[in-house]
Amino acid sequence: MPRLFPPSPHDWEPTADSEGDRFPTKFRSRASTQGVLVTTGPKPRQVFFESLGEFNLLSVALARRDIVDVREQQLAVYRDAAGVLRKHYFDFVVTFDDGTRRALAYKPRDRAERVGFIAFLTDLAGRISPEIADEIVPVTEKDLPRSLVQNAILVHDCQRDPCDETEEMVMAALAEFAGHVTIADLRDATSLGGDAFRAVVRLIGSGDIIMKGIARIGGQTLVRSATREDAR
């Protein structure tokens, strides 16, 4: 039987397993959203999420250049006010490029207010080991604007493309413009169509191209080449 797909390269490695301390086991409700993202980069790894809010938070965290590691469902063992040993799983623990570790706890704002989530996390911060994280950060949907989430999802999707010379061609075309240019005009200048658009998105994600404003990335988004000041 003829081969349907080309053989895998000799240096191919399977996606690494999740670093979570627990994994989704069942749907909490009919509206439950659970799934897995695979990180991009030289060593792809599975990262699970247990709700749409967690997916949005994960997407934004993975898109941030100052976050170098994201681990989901990280266990913290502590004793409550009565001395009873208890467990809490943080949605994500992220490590920043300066070594700071933050435990992210997501909950919809209405529910967070209803159950006293902030008070719980404030008390928990004084009970967990500092080896878990340097600080606990509560997150709600109000901390995740729609355009920020949409752009993060787009960046992650475009970063999955195989590497080629498209990005170099985009940067060469961008060097011919003074100041800002729309992504559509930059795309047309390369004659690469949609491949150029996706390359621009990847370059925004890597910081080589700077977009103007925080609106959803599209053809009319203004971009420019990054400078040394932008890298600071």
C-alpha positions in Angstrom: 0.0 0.0 0.0 1.5 3.4 -0.9 2.5 5.8 1.9 -0.2 8.5 2.4 2.0 10.8 4.4 5.7 11.6 4.3 7.8 9.9 7.0 8.4 11.9 10.2 11.8 13.6 10.5 14.4 11.7 12.5 14.5 14.5 15.1 10.7 14.4 15.7 9.6 14.2 19.3 6.1 13.6 20.6 4.2 16.3 22.5 5.2 16.3 26.1 2.7 15.4 28.7 0.9 17.9 31.0 2.7 19.1 34.1 -0.7 19.4 36.0 -1.2 17.8 39.3 -4.7 16.7 38.3 -6.6 16.3 35.1 -10.2 16.9 34.0 -12.2 13.8 34.8 -15.8 14.6 34.1 -18.0 17.5 32.8 -19.4 19.6 35.6 -22.4 20.6 33.6 -23.8 20.5 30.1 -22.3 23.9 29.5 -18.8 22.8 30.7 -15.9 23.6 28.5 -12.8 21.4 28.9 -9.9 20.8 26.6 -6.2 21.0 26.0 -3.9 23.4 24.2 -0.5 22.4 22.9 2.2 25.0 23.5 4.3 26.2 20.6 8.1 26.4 20.6 10.9 23.8 20.5 9.3 21.5 23.1 5.5 21.5 22.8 3.6 20.4 25.8 -0.1 19.7 26.6 -1.8 22.2 28.9 -5.4 21.4 30.1 -8.2 23.8 30.9 -11.5 23.2 32.6 -13.6 26.1 31.6 -14.0 28.7 28.8 -12.6 31.3 31.3 -9.6 29.2 31.9 -9.0 28.8 28.2 -9.1 32.5 27.7 -6.7 33.1 30.6 -4.4 30.3 29.3 -4.3 31.8 25.8 -3.4 35.2 27.1 -0.7 33.8 29.4 0.9 31.8 26.5 0.9 34.9 24.3 2.8 37.0 26.8 6.5 37.2 26.1 7.4 37.9 29.8 5.9 34.6 30.9 8.3 31.7 30.3 6.4 28.8 31.8 2.7 27.9 32.4 1.6 24.9 34.5 -2.0 24.1 35.2 -3.8 22.6 38.2 -0.9 23.0 40.6 -1.5 21.5 44.0 -1.1 23.5 47.3 -1.5 21.6 50.6 -2.2 23.8 53.6 -3.9 23.8 57.0 -7.1 25.8 57.6 -7.9 27.9 60.7 -8.9 24.7 62.5 -5.7 23.0 61.7 -7.3 20.6 59.2 -5.1 19.5 56.3 -6.6 20.6 53.0 -5.8 20.8 49.3 -6.3 23.5 46.7 -5.5 23.4 43.0 -4.5 26.7 41.4 -5.8 27.0 37.8 -2.3 28.1 36.6 1.1 28.9 38.1 3.1 31.1 35.7 6.8 31.9 35.8 8.0 35.3 34.6 11.3 35.9 32.9 12.6 37.5 36.2 11.9 34.3 38.1 8.7 35.5 39.8 6.0 32.9 40.1 2.3 33.8 40.3 -0.6 31.5 41.1 -3.6 32.5 39.0 -7.0 31.7 40.3 -9.9 32.2 37.8 -13.5 32.6 38.6 -16.4 34.6 37.0 -16.8 37.9 38.8 -20.4 37.3 39.9 -19.6 34.0 41.4 -16.4 35.3 43.0 -18.3 38.0 44.8 -21.0 35.6 45.8 -18.7 33.0 47.4 -16.2 35.5 48.9 -13.4 34.3 46.6 -11.0 37.3 47.3 -11.3 36.7 51.1 -10.6 33.0 50.6 -7.5 33.7 48.5 -6.2 36.4 50.9 -6.4 33.9 53.7 -4.9 31.1 51.6 -1.9 33.3 50.7 -0.7 33.2 54.3 -1.1 29.4 54.5 0.5 27.9 51.5 4.2 27.3 51.1 6.2 30.1 49.3 7.6 27.3 47.1 4.2 27.2 45.3 4.2 30.8 44.2 5.4 34.3 45.2 1.8 35.7 45.1 -1.7 34.7 44.4 -3.6 36.7 41.7 -7.4 36.4 41.3 -8.6 36.7 37.7 -12.1 37.3 36.4 -13.5 37.8 32.9 -13.2 41.6 33.5 -9.4 41.2 33.5 -9.5 39.6 30.0 -10.9 42.0 27.4 -12.3 40.4 24.3 -9.8 41.9 21.9 -6.9 40.7 24.2 -8.2 37.2 24.2 -8.9 37.1 20.5 -5.5 38.4 19.6 -3.8 35.8 21.9 -5.8 33.0 20.3 -4.8 34.2 16.9 -1.1 34.5 17.8 -1.1 31.0 19.2 -2.8 29.6 16.1 -0.3 31.4 13.7 2.7 30.2 15.8 1.8 26.7 14.9 2.7 27.2 11.3 6.0 25.6 10.2 9.0 27.9 9.9 9.9 29.3 6.5 11.2 32.4 4.8 7.9 34.3 5.0 8.8 36.2 8.1 12.1 37.4 6.6 10.2 38.6 3.5 7.7 40.5 5.7 10.4 42.2 7.6 12.2 43.1 4.4 9.0 44.6 3.0 8.3 46.5 6.3 11.8 48.1 6.1 10.6 49.9 2.9 7.9 51.8 4.9 8.5 54.8 7.1 6.5 54.7 10.3 3.3 52.8 10.6 1.7 50.8 7.8 -1.5 48.7 7.8 -1.2 45.0 7.8 -3.2 44.9 4.6 -0.7 47.1 2.8 2.3 45.2 4.2 0.7 41.9 3.1 0.1 43.3 -0.4 3.7 44.5 -0.6 5.0 41.0 -0.1 2.5 39.4 -2.6 2.2 36.5 -0.2 -1.4 36.9 0.7 -2.7 35.1 3.8 0.8 33.6 4.5 2.1 37.2 5.0 -0.8 38.1 7.3 -0.1 35.1 9.5 3.6 35.9 9.5 2.9 39.4 10.7 0.8 38.0 13.5 3.7 35.7 14.5 6.1 38.7 14.4 3.7 40.6 16.6 3.8 37.7 19.0 7.5 37.6 19.1 7.9 41.3 19.5 9.7 42.0 16.2 6.7 44.0 15.0 4.7 46.4 17.2 1.0 47.0 16.6 -0.7 50.3 17.4 -3.5 50.1 19.9 -5.2 47.1 21.5 -8.0 46.4 19.1 -8.5 43.0 17.4 -5.8 42.3 14.9 -7.0 42.7 11.3 -6.1 44.1 7.9 -6.4 47.7 9.1 -4.2 47.3 12.2 -1.3 49.7 12.0 2.1 48.1 12.6 5.8 49.1 12.6 9.1 47.5 13.1 10.3 47.1 16.7 13.1 49.3 18.1 15.6 48.9 20.9 13.3 50.9 23.1 10.5 48.4 22.6 12.7 45.6 23.8 13.3 47.2 27.1 
